[in-house]
Amino acid sequence: MLSLTDLKKNETGQVVRSLAKGLLKQKLISVGFVPGIQLTMVRNAPLRDPIEIAVQNSLITLRRSEAKLIVVEKL
């Protein structure tokens, strides 16, 4: 298993689980980071933080510290 930050540009993965707690976990669930959902790493910012991820029909930007808490498997 990998964290979301381990995906390279244009790689696709599937969310396995979130290690986040409290309000951050609620935020991630509300924007679509739920187990079983497919996502694609779109790009890293020039200094590698933040990152942009395509989830369903949305582009979501997360800090790397937040993305490390999302466990994915490559597809």
PyMOL Python script that loads the backbone (N, CA, C, O; Angstrom):
from pymol import cmd

cmd.read_pdbstr("""\
ATOM      1  N   MET A   1       0.829  -1.175   0.000  1.00  0.00           N
ATOM      2  CA  MET A   1       0.000   0.000   0.000  1.00  0.00           C
ATOM      3  C   MET A   1       0.884   1.252   0.000  1.00  0.00           C
ATOM      4  O   MET A   1       1.988   1.256   0.544  1.00  0.00           O
ATOM      5  N   LEU A   2       0.375   2.291  -0.614  1.00  0.00           N
ATOM      6  CA  LEU A   2       1.102   3.541  -0.748  1.00  0.00           C
ATOM      7  C   LEU A   2       0.286   4.685  -0.181  1.00  0.00           C
ATOM      8  O   LEU A   2      -0.919   4.555   0.036  1.00  0.00           O
ATOM      9  N   SER A   3       0.946   5.800   0.057  1.00  0.00           N
ATOM     10  CA  SER A   3       0.171   7.000   0.392  1.00  0.00           C
ATOM     11  C   SER A   3      -0.099   7.735  -0.916  1.00  0.00           C
ATOM     12  O   SER A   3       0.551   7.472  -1.928  1.00  0.00           O
ATOM     13  N   LEU A   4      -1.032   8.627  -0.894  1.00  0.00           N
ATOM     14  CA  LEU A   4      -1.402   9.384  -2.086  1.00  0.00           C
ATOM     15  C   LEU A   4      -0.209  10.153  -2.651  1.00  0.00           C
ATOM     16  O   LEU A   4      -0.130  10.368  -3.861  1.00  0.00           O
ATOM     17  N   THR A   5       0.704  10.561  -1.803  1.00  0.00           N
ATOM     18  CA  THR A   5       1.871  11.322  -2.260  1.00  0.00           C
ATOM     19  C   THR A   5       2.846  10.466  -3.060  1.00  0.00           C
ATOM     20  O   THR A   5       3.716  11.011  -3.740  1.00  0.00           O
ATOM     21  N   ASP A   6       2.725   9.148  -2.998  1.00  0.00           N
ATOM     22  CA  ASP A   6       3.628   8.261  -3.737  1.00  0.00           C
ATOM     23  C   ASP A   6       3.242   8.100  -5.205  1.00  0.00           C
ATOM     24  O   ASP A   6       4.038   7.597  -5.997  1.00  0.00           O
ATOM     25  N   LEU A   7       2.034   8.519  -5.578  1.00  0.00           N
ATOM     26  CA  LEU A   7       1.623   8.417  -6.976  1.00  0.00           C
ATOM     27  C   LEU A   7       2.353   9.462  -7.806  1.00  0.00           C
ATOM     28  O   LEU A   7       2.553  10.594  -7.364  1.00  0.00           O
ATOM     29  N   LYS A   8       2.745   9.076  -9.002  1.00  0.00           N
ATOM     30  CA  LYS A   8       3.402   9.988  -9.942  1.00  0.00           C
ATOM     31  C   LYS A   8       2.345  10.695 -10.782  1.00  0.00           C
ATOM     32  O   LYS A   8       1.172  10.322 -10.759  1.00  0.00           O
ATOM     33  N   LYS A   9       2.762  11.703 -11.516  1.00  0.00           N
ATOM     34  CA  LYS A   9       1.858  12.462 -12.371  1.00  0.00           C
ATOM     35  C   LYS A   9       1.122  11.525 -13.330  1.00  0.00           C
ATOM     36  O   LYS A   9       1.742  10.682 -13.977  1.00  0.00           O
ATOM     37  N   ASN A  10      -0.189  11.674 -13.420  1.00  0.00           N
ATOM     38  CA  ASN A  10      -1.090  10.896 -14.282  1.00  0.00           C
ATOM     39  C   ASN A  10      -1.277   9.442 -13.862  1.00  0.00           C
ATOM     40  O   ASN A  10      -1.900   8.678 -14.599  1.00  0.00           O
ATOM     41  N   GLU A  11      -0.764   9.033 -12.708  1.00  0.00           N
ATOM     42  CA  GLU A  11      -1.020   7.675 -12.217  1.00  0.00           C
ATOM     43  C   GLU A  11      -2.380   7.629 -11.532  1.00  0.00           C
ATOM     44  O   GLU A  11      -2.819   8.598 -10.913  1.00  0.00           O
ATOM     45  N   THR A  12      -3.033   6.479 -11.658  1.00  0.00           N
ATOM     46  CA  THR A  12      -4.348   6.281 -11.071  1.00  0.00           C
ATOM     47  C   THR A  12      -4.245   5.324  -9.895  1.00  0.00           C
ATOM     48  O   THR A  12      -3.475   4.365  -9.921  1.00  0.00           O
ATOM     49  N   GLY A  13      -5.026   5.597  -8.876  1.00  0.00           N
ATOM     50  CA  GLY A  13      -5.059   4.730  -7.708  1.00  0.00           C
ATOM     51  C   GLY A  13      -6.467   4.636  -7.155  1.00  0.00           C
ATOM     52  O   GLY A  13      -7.385   5.328  -7.595  1.00  0.00           O
ATOM     53  N   GLN A  14      -6.606   3.763  -6.183  1.00  0.00           N
ATOM     54  CA  GLN A  14      -7.892   3.573  -5.518  1.00  0.00           C
ATOM     55  C   GLN A  14      -7.686   3.762  -4.025  1.00  0.00           C
ATOM     56  O   GLN A  14      -6.746   3.213  -3.450  1.00  0.00           O
ATOM     57  N   VAL A  15      -8.559   4.533  -3.398  1.00  0.00           N
ATOM     58  CA  VAL A  15      -8.447   4.789  -1.962  1.00  0.00           C
ATOM     59  C   VAL A  15      -8.752   3.508  -1.198  1.00  0.00           C
ATOM     60  O   VAL A  15      -9.769   2.856  -1.435  1.00  0.00           O
ATOM     61  N   VAL A  16      -7.853   3.156  -0.273  1.00  0.00           N
ATOM     62  CA  VAL A  16      -8.045   1.992   0.594  1.00  0.00           C
ATOM     63  C   VAL A  16      -8.623   2.445   1.932  1.00  0.00           C
ATOM     64  O   VAL A  16      -9.613   1.893   2.414  1.00  0.00           O
ATOM     65  N   ARG A  17      -7.988   3.462   2.527  1.00  0.00           N
ATOM     66  CA  ARG A  17      -8.485   4.016   3.788  1.00  0.00           C
ATOM     67  C   ARG A  17      -7.807   5.357   4.063  1.00  0.00           C
ATOM     68  O   ARG A  17      -6.829   5.734   3.416  1.00  0.00           O
ATOM     69  N   SER A  18      -8.355   6.049   5.032  1.00  0.00           N
ATOM     70  CA  SER A  18      -7.789   7.325   5.468  1.00  0.00           C
ATOM     71  C   SER A  18      -7.303   7.177   6.893  1.00  0.00           C
ATOM     72  O   SER A  18      -8.003   6.626   7.743  1.00  0.00           O
ATOM     73  N   LEU A  19      -6.103   7.668   7.154  1.00  0.00           N
ATOM     74  CA  LEU A  19      -5.544   7.623   8.504  1.00  0.00           C
ATOM     75  C   LEU A  19      -5.802   8.925   9.254  1.00  0.00           C
ATOM     76  O   LEU A  19      -5.383   9.072  10.402  1.00  0.00           O
ATOM     77  N   ALA A  20      -6.482   9.861   8.620  1.00  0.00           N
ATOM     78  CA  ALA A  20      -6.785  11.154   9.233  1.00  0.00           C
ATOM     79  C   ALA A  20      -7.768  10.993  10.381  1.00  0.00           C
ATOM     80  O   ALA A  20      -8.484   9.996  10.469  1.00  0.00           O
ATOM     81  N   LYS A  21      -7.791  11.982  11.253  1.00  0.00           N
ATOM     82  CA  LYS A  21      -8.687  11.973  12.407  1.00  0.00           C
ATOM     83  C   LYS A  21      -9.459  13.287  12.465  1.00  0.00           C
ATOM     84  O   LYS A  21      -9.021  14.292  11.905  1.00  0.00           O
ATOM     85  N   GLY A  22     -10.585  13.280  13.128  1.00  0.00           N
ATOM     86  CA  GLY A  22     -11.338  14.481  13.441  1.00  0.00           C
ATOM     87  C   GLY A  22     -11.836  15.260  12.233  1.00  0.00           C
ATOM     88  O   GLY A  22     -12.360  14.686  11.279  1.00  0.00           O
ATOM     89  N   LEU A  23     -11.664  16.583  12.290  1.00  0.00           N
ATOM     90  CA  LEU A  23     -12.179  17.463  11.242  1.00  0.00           C
ATOM     91  C   LEU A  23     -11.534  17.201   9.887  1.00  0.00           C
ATOM     92  O   LEU A  23     -12.199  17.304   8.857  1.00  0.00           O
ATOM     93  N   LEU A  24     -10.250  16.864   9.876  1.00  0.00           N
ATOM     94  CA  LEU A  24      -9.587  16.575   8.600  1.00  0.00           C
ATOM     95  C   LEU A  24     -10.215  15.355   7.941  1.00  0.00           C
ATOM     96  O   LEU A  24     -10.432  15.352   6.730  1.00  0.00           O
ATOM     97  N   LYS A  25     -10.507  14.328   8.717  1.00  0.00           N
ATOM     98  CA  LYS A  25     -11.147  13.135   8.164  1.00  0.00           C
ATOM     99  C   LYS A  25     -12.514  13.487   7.573  1.00  0.00           C
ATOM    100  O   LYS A  25     -12.860  13.011   6.492  1.00  0.00           O
ATOM    101  N   GLN A  26     -13.282  14.307   8.266  1.00  0.00           N
ATOM    102  CA  GLN A  26     -14.584  14.734   7.760  1.00  0.00           C
ATOM    103  C   GLN A  26     -14.442  15.522   6.465  1.00  0.00           C
ATOM    104  O   GLN A  26     -15.229  15.344   5.536  1.00  0.00           O
ATOM    105  N   LYS A  27     -13.441  16.392   6.406  1.00  0.00           N
ATOM    106  CA  LYS A  27     -13.189  17.188   5.199  1.00  0.00           C
ATOM    107  C   LYS A  27     -12.869  16.272   4.016  1.00  0.00           C
ATOM    108  O   LYS A  27     -13.416  16.446   2.927  1.00  0.00           O
ATOM    109  N   LEU A  28     -11.988  15.303   4.230  1.00  0.00           N
ATOM    110  CA  LEU A  28     -11.592  14.398   3.149  1.00  0.00           C
ATOM    111  C   LEU A  28     -12.773  13.568   2.662  1.00  0.00           C
ATOM    112  O   LEU A  28     -12.929  13.366   1.457  1.00  0.00           O
ATOM    113  N   ILE A  29     -13.594  13.092   3.565  1.00  0.00           N
ATOM    114  CA  ILE A  29     -14.777  12.319   3.185  1.00  0.00           C
ATOM    115  C   ILE A  29     -15.754  13.194   2.406  1.00  0.00           C
ATOM    116  O   ILE A  29     -16.335  12.742   1.419  1.00  0.00           O
ATOM    117  N   SER A  30     -15.940  14.435   2.836  1.00  0.00           N
ATOM    118  CA  SER A  30     -16.915  15.316   2.180  1.00  0.00           C
ATOM    119  C   SER A  30     -16.519  15.685   0.756  1.00  0.00           C
ATOM    120  O   SER A  30     -17.388  15.980  -0.065  1.00  0.00           O
ATOM    121  N   VAL A  31     -15.215  15.674   0.445  1.00  0.00           N
ATOM    122  CA  VAL A  31     -14.782  15.983  -0.927  1.00  0.00           C
ATOM    123  C   VAL A  31     -14.568  14.726  -1.767  1.00  0.00           C
ATOM    124  O   VAL A  31     -14.160  14.821  -2.925  1.00  0.00           O
ATOM    125  N   GLY A  32     -14.839  13.544  -1.195  1.00  0.00           N
ATOM    126  CA  GLY A  32     -14.840  12.337  -2.008  1.00  0.00           C
ATOM    127  C   GLY A  32     -13.765  11.307  -1.747  1.00  0.00           C
ATOM    128  O   GLY A  32     -13.706  10.308  -2.463  1.00  0.00           O
ATOM    129  N   PHE A  33     -12.915  11.502  -0.760  1.00  0.00           N
ATOM    130  CA  PHE A  33     -11.870  10.520  -0.471  1.00  0.00           C
ATOM    131  C   PHE A  33     -12.423   9.423   0.429  1.00  0.00           C
ATOM    132  O   PHE A  33     -12.160   9.393   1.632  1.00  0.00           O
ATOM    133  N   VAL A  34     -13.190   8.528  -0.173  1.00  0.00           N
ATOM    134  CA  VAL A  34     -13.794   7.407   0.553  1.00  0.00           C
ATOM    135  C   VAL A  34     -13.229   6.106  -0.009  1.00  0.00           C
ATOM    136  O   VAL A  34     -12.833   6.069  -1.174  1.00  0.00           O
ATOM    137  N   PRO A  35     -13.181   5.040   0.785  1.00  0.00           N
ATOM    138  CA  PRO A  35     -12.648   3.773   0.299  1.00  0.00           C
ATOM    139  C   PRO A  35     -13.352   3.309  -0.979  1.00  0.00           C
ATOM    140  O   PRO A  35     -14.577   3.356  -1.091  1.00  0.00           O
ATOM    141  N   GLY A  36     -12.534   2.859  -1.940  1.00  0.00           N
ATOM    142  CA  GLY A  36     -13.051   2.337  -3.193  1.00  0.00           C
ATOM    143  C   GLY A  36     -13.093   3.341  -4.333  1.00  0.00           C
ATOM    144  O   GLY A  36     -13.242   2.948  -5.490  1.00  0.00           O
ATOM    145  N   ILE A  37     -12.963   4.631  -4.034  1.00  0.00           N
ATOM    146  CA  ILE A  37     -13.042   5.648  -5.086  1.00  0.00           C
ATOM    147  C   ILE A  37     -11.721   5.716  -5.856  1.00  0.00           C
ATOM    148  O   ILE A  37     -10.647   5.636  -5.260  1.00  0.00           O
ATOM    149  N   GLN A  38     -11.805   5.863  -7.166  1.00  0.00           N
ATOM    150  CA  GLN A  38     -10.610   5.991  -7.996  1.00  0.00           C
ATOM    151  C   GLN A  38     -10.231   7.453  -8.113  1.00  0.00           C
ATOM    152  O   GLN A  38     -11.092   8.331  -8.167  1.00  0.00           O
ATOM    153  N   LEU A  39      -8.934   7.702  -8.151  1.00  0.00           N
ATOM    154  CA  LEU A  39      -8.432   9.060  -8.288  1.00  0.00           C
ATOM    155  C   LEU A  39      -7.187   9.065  -9.151  1.00  0.00           C
ATOM    156  O   LEU A  39      -6.551   8.031  -9.353  1.00  0.00           O
ATOM    157  N   THR A  40      -6.845  10.241  -9.657  1.00  0.00           N
ATOM    158  CA  THR A  40      -5.672  10.400 -10.513  1.00  0.00           C
ATOM    159  C   THR A  40      -4.838  11.569 -10.012  1.00  0.00           C
ATOM    160  O   THR A  40      -5.365  12.648  -9.740  1.00  0.00           O
ATOM    161  N   MET A  41      -3.532  11.348  -9.891  1.00  0.00           N
ATOM    162  CA  MET A  41      -2.626  12.436  -9.532  1.00  0.00           C
ATOM    163  C   MET A  41      -2.488  13.331 -10.753  1.00  0.00           C
ATOM    164  O   MET A  41      -2.056  12.869 -11.810  1.00  0.00           O
ATOM    165  N   VAL A  42      -2.841  14.587 -10.629  1.00  0.00           N
ATOM    166  CA  VAL A  42      -2.796  15.508 -11.755  1.00  0.00           C
ATOM    167  C   VAL A  42      -1.444  16.201 -11.830  1.00  0.00           C
ATOM    168  O   VAL A  42      -0.777  16.153 -12.863  1.00  0.00           O
ATOM    169  N   ARG A  43      -1.034  16.849 -10.738  1.00  0.00           N
ATOM    170  CA  ARG A  43       0.256  17.555 -10.757  1.00  0.00           C
ATOM    171  C   ARG A  43       0.699  17.944  -9.356  1.00  0.00           C
ATOM    172  O   ARG A  43      -0.088  18.001  -8.412  1.00  0.00           O
ATOM    173  N   ASN A  44       1.995  18.209  -9.266  1.00  0.00           N
ATOM    174  CA  ASN A  44       2.610  18.768  -8.064  1.00  0.00           C
ATOM    175  C   ASN A  44       2.895  20.243  -8.330  1.00  0.00           C
ATOM    176  O   ASN A  44       3.193  20.630  -9.460  1.00  0.00           O
ATOM    177  N   ALA A  45       2.804  21.051  -7.298  1.00  0.00           N
ATOM    178  CA  ALA A  45       3.218  22.446  -7.420  1.00  0.00           C
ATOM    179  C   ALA A  45       4.739  22.479  -7.623  1.00  0.00           C
ATOM    180  O   ALA A  45       5.410  21.483  -7.352  1.00  0.00           O
ATOM    181  N   PRO A  46       5.287  23.588  -8.088  1.00  0.00           N
ATOM    182  CA  PRO A  46       6.736  23.654  -8.348  1.00  0.00           C
ATOM    183  C   PRO A  46       7.616  23.221  -7.174  1.00  0.00           C
ATOM    184  O   PRO A  46       8.670  22.619  -7.380  1.00  0.00           O
ATOM    185  N   LEU A  47       7.195  23.520  -5.960  1.00  0.00           N
ATOM    186  CA  LEU A  47       7.984  23.100  -4.797  1.00  0.00           C
ATOM    187  C   LEU A  47       7.421  21.830  -4.158  1.00  0.00           C
ATOM    188  O   LEU A  47       7.720  21.524  -3.004  1.00  0.00           O
ATOM    189  N   ARG A  48       6.602  21.091  -4.917  1.00  0.00           N
ATOM    190  CA  ARG A  48       6.007  19.810  -4.541  1.00  0.00           C
ATOM    191  C   ARG A  48       4.924  19.914  -3.480  1.00  0.00           C
ATOM    192  O   ARG A  48       4.474  18.891  -2.965  1.00  0.00           O
ATOM    193  N   ASP A  49       4.499  21.110  -3.146  1.00  0.00           N
ATOM    194  CA  ASP A  49       3.421  21.275  -2.182  1.00  0.00           C
ATOM    195  C   ASP A  49       2.634  22.507  -2.560  1.00  0.00           C
ATOM    196  O   ASP A  49       3.230  23.581  -2.639  1.00  0.00           O
ATOM    197  N   PRO A  50       1.354  22.431  -2.797  1.00  0.00           N
ATOM    198  CA  PRO A  50       0.441  21.307  -2.644  1.00  0.00           C
ATOM    199  C   PRO A  50       0.410  20.415  -3.888  1.00  0.00           C
ATOM    200  O   PRO A  50       1.157  20.631  -4.843  1.00  0.00           O
ATOM    201  N   ILE A  51      -0.465  19.415  -3.857  1.00  0.00           N
ATOM    202  CA  ILE A  51      -0.661  18.529  -5.002  1.00  0.00           C
ATOM    203  C   ILE A  51      -2.120  18.627  -5.452  1.00  0.00           C
ATOM    204  O   ILE A  51      -2.999  18.983  -4.667  1.00  0.00           O
ATOM    205  N   GLU A  52      -2.363  18.310  -6.716  1.00  0.00           N
ATOM    206  CA  GLU A  52      -3.715  18.365  -7.262  1.00  0.00           C
ATOM    207  C   GLU A  52      -4.129  16.963  -7.690  1.00  0.00           C
ATOM    208  O   GLU A  52      -3.382  16.263  -8.374  1.00  0.00           O
ATOM    209  N   ILE A  53      -5.335  16.562  -7.276  1.00  0.00           N
ATOM    210  CA  ILE A  53      -5.835  15.210  -7.537  1.00  0.00           C
ATOM    211  C   ILE A  53      -7.205  15.313  -8.187  1.00  0.00           C
ATOM    212  O   ILE A  53      -8.034  16.131  -7.789  1.00  0.00           O
ATOM    213  N   ALA A  54      -7.435  14.469  -9.200  1.00  0.00           N
ATOM    214  CA  ALA A  54      -8.755  14.386  -9.829  1.00  0.00           C
ATOM    215  C   ALA A  54      -9.537  13.283  -9.128  1.00  0.00           C
ATOM    216  O   ALA A  54      -9.114  12.128  -9.097  1.00  0.00           O
ATOM    217  N   VAL A  55     -10.693  13.660  -8.561  1.00  0.00           N
ATOM    218  CA  VAL A  55     -11.582  12.724  -7.880  1.00  0.00           C
ATOM    219  C   VAL A  55     -12.960  12.906  -8.498  1.00  0.00           C
ATOM    220  O   VAL A  55     -13.549  13.984  -8.413  1.00  0.00           O
ATOM    221  N   GLN A  56     -13.467  11.855  -9.115  1.00  0.00           N
ATOM    222  CA  GLN A  56     -14.736  11.915  -9.838  1.00  0.00           C
ATOM    223  C   GLN A  56     -14.650  13.041 -10.867  1.00  0.00           C
ATOM    224  O   GLN A  56     -13.788  12.984 -11.744  1.00  0.00           O
ATOM    225  N   ASN A  57     -15.495  14.048 -10.797  1.00  0.00           N
ATOM    226  CA  ASN A  57     -15.462  15.143 -11.768  1.00  0.00           C
ATOM    227  C   ASN A  57     -14.890  16.418 -11.168  1.00  0.00           C
ATOM    228  O   ASN A  57     -15.194  17.513 -11.642  1.00  0.00           O
ATOM    229  N   SER A  58     -14.065  16.294 -10.131  1.00  0.00           N
ATOM    230  CA  SER A  58     -13.528  17.459  -9.438  1.00  0.00           C
ATOM    231  C   SER A  58     -12.013  17.402  -9.365  1.00  0.00           C
ATOM    232  O   SER A  58     -11.417  16.325  -9.368  1.00  0.00           O
ATOM    233  N   LEU A  59     -11.402  18.570  -9.300  1.00  0.00           N
ATOM    234  CA  LEU A  59      -9.975  18.675  -9.029  1.00  0.00           C
ATOM    235  C   LEU A  59      -9.830  19.186  -7.604  1.00  0.00           C
ATOM    236  O   LEU A  59     -10.360  20.241  -7.256  1.00  0.00           O
ATOM    237  N   ILE A  60      -9.105  18.427  -6.776  1.00  0.00           N
ATOM    238  CA  ILE A  60      -8.940  18.744  -5.366  1.00  0.00           C
ATOM    239  C   ILE A  60      -7.463  19.042  -5.123  1.00  0.00           C
ATOM    240  O   ILE A  60      -6.592  18.309  -5.591  1.00  0.00           O
ATOM    241  N   THR A  61      -7.189  20.105  -4.399  1.00  0.00           N
ATOM    242  CA  THR A  61      -5.821  20.451  -4.028  1.00  0.00           C
ATOM    243  C   THR A  61      -5.640  20.177  -2.546  1.00  0.00           C
ATOM    244  O   THR A  61      -6.421  20.640  -1.715  1.00  0.00           O
ATOM    245  N   LEU A  62      -4.590  19.413  -2.224  1.00  0.00           N
ATOM    246  CA  LEU A  62      -4.294  19.054  -0.837  1.00  0.00           C
ATOM    247  C   LEU A  62      -2.849  19.366  -0.503  1.00  0.00           C
ATOM    248  O   LEU A  62      -1.981  19.331  -1.374  1.00  0.00           O
ATOM    249  N   ARG A  63      -2.593  19.672   0.756  1.00  0.00           N
ATOM    250  CA  ARG A  63      -1.215  19.760   1.229  1.00  0.00           C
ATOM    251  C   ARG A  63      -0.634  18.346   1.237  1.00  0.00           C
ATOM    252  O   ARG A  63      -1.367  17.370   1.396  1.00  0.00           O
ATOM    253  N   ARG A  64       0.663  18.242   1.068  1.00  0.00           N
ATOM    254  CA  ARG A  64       1.305  16.920   1.094  1.00  0.00           C
ATOM    255  C   ARG A  64       1.089  16.250   2.455  1.00  0.00           C
ATOM    256  O   ARG A  64       0.927  15.031   2.520  1.00  0.00           O
ATOM    257  N   SER A  65       1.084  17.021   3.529  1.00  0.00           N
ATOM    258  CA  SER A  65       0.885  16.438   4.860  1.00  0.00           C
ATOM    259  C   SER A  65      -0.499  15.795   4.979  1.00  0.00           C
ATOM    260  O   SER A  65      -0.657  14.792   5.674  1.00  0.00           O
ATOM    261  N   GLU A  66      -1.496  16.365   4.307  1.00  0.00           N
ATOM    262  CA  GLU A  66      -2.835  15.775   4.309  1.00  0.00           C
ATOM    263  C   GLU A  66      -2.888  14.548   3.406  1.00  0.00           C
ATOM    264  O   GLU A  66      -3.484  13.533   3.767  1.00  0.00           O
ATOM    265  N   ALA A  67      -2.264  14.639   2.233  1.00  0.00           N
ATOM    266  CA  ALA A  67      -2.287  13.546   1.264  1.00  0.00           C
ATOM    267  C   ALA A  67      -1.568  12.304   1.778  1.00  0.00           C
ATOM    268  O   ALA A  67      -1.910  11.187   1.389  1.00  0.00           O
ATOM    269  N   LYS A  68      -0.573  12.486   2.649  1.00  0.00           N
ATOM    270  CA  LYS A  68       0.155  11.333   3.218  1.00  0.00           C
ATOM    271  C   LYS A  68      -0.741  10.463   4.079  1.00  0.00           C
ATOM    272  O   LYS A  68      -0.418   9.302   4.332  1.00  0.00           O
ATOM    273  N   LEU A  69      -1.854  11.003   4.528  1.00  0.00           N
ATOM    274  CA  LEU A  69      -2.770  10.259   5.396  1.00  0.00           C
ATOM    275  C   LEU A  69      -3.778   9.429   4.624  1.00  0.00           C
ATOM    276  O   LEU A  69      -4.595   8.738   5.234  1.00  0.00           O
ATOM    277  N   ILE A  70      -3.743   9.476   3.296  1.00  0.00           N
ATOM    278  CA  ILE A  70      -4.659   8.711   2.464  1.00  0.00           C
ATOM    279  C   ILE A  70      -3.912   7.527   1.875  1.00  0.00           C
ATOM    280  O   ILE A  70      -2.971   7.702   1.102  1.00  0.00           O
ATOM    281  N   VAL A  71      -4.330   6.329   2.238  1.00  0.00           N
ATOM    282  CA  VAL A  71      -3.691   5.093   1.777  1.00  0.00           C
ATOM    283  C   VAL A  71      -4.374   4.669   0.469  1.00  0.00           C
ATOM    284  O   VAL A  71      -5.598   4.555   0.406  1.00  0.00           O
ATOM    285  N   VAL A  72      -3.556   4.436  -0.580  1.00  0.00           N
ATOM    286  CA  VAL A  72      -4.082   4.048  -1.886  1.00  0.00           C
ATOM    287  C   VAL A  72      -3.347   2.815  -2.397  1.00  0.00           C
ATOM    288  O   VAL A  72      -2.281   2.450  -1.902  1.00  0.00           O
ATOM    289  N   GLU A  73      -3.950   2.189  -3.400  1.00  0.00           N
ATOM    290  CA  GLU A  73      -3.235   1.145  -4.156  1.00  0.00           C
ATOM    291  C   GLU A  73      -3.291   1.551  -5.619  1.00  0.00           C
ATOM    292  O   GLU A  73      -4.301   2.074  -6.091  1.00  0.00           O
ATOM    293  N   LYS A  74      -2.189   1.304  -6.339  1.00  0.00           N
ATOM    294  CA  LYS A  74      -2.123   1.671  -7.755  1.00  0.00           C
ATOM    295  C   LYS A  74      -3.037   0.775  -8.580  1.00  0.00           C
ATOM    296  O   LYS A  74      -3.238  -0.399  -8.268  1.00  0.00           O
ATOM    297  N   LEU A  75      -3.580   1.356  -9.630  1.00  0.00           N
ATOM    298  CA  LEU A  75      -4.393   0.585 -10.581  1.00  0.00           C
ATOM    299  C   LEU A  75      -3.675   0.471 -11.898  1.00  0.00           C
ATOM    300  O   LEU A  75      -4.193  -0.141 -12.832  1.00  0.00           O
TER     301      LEU A  75
END
""", "prot")
cmd.dss("prot")
cmd.show_as("cartoon", "prot")
cmd.util.cbc("prot")
cmd.orient("prot")
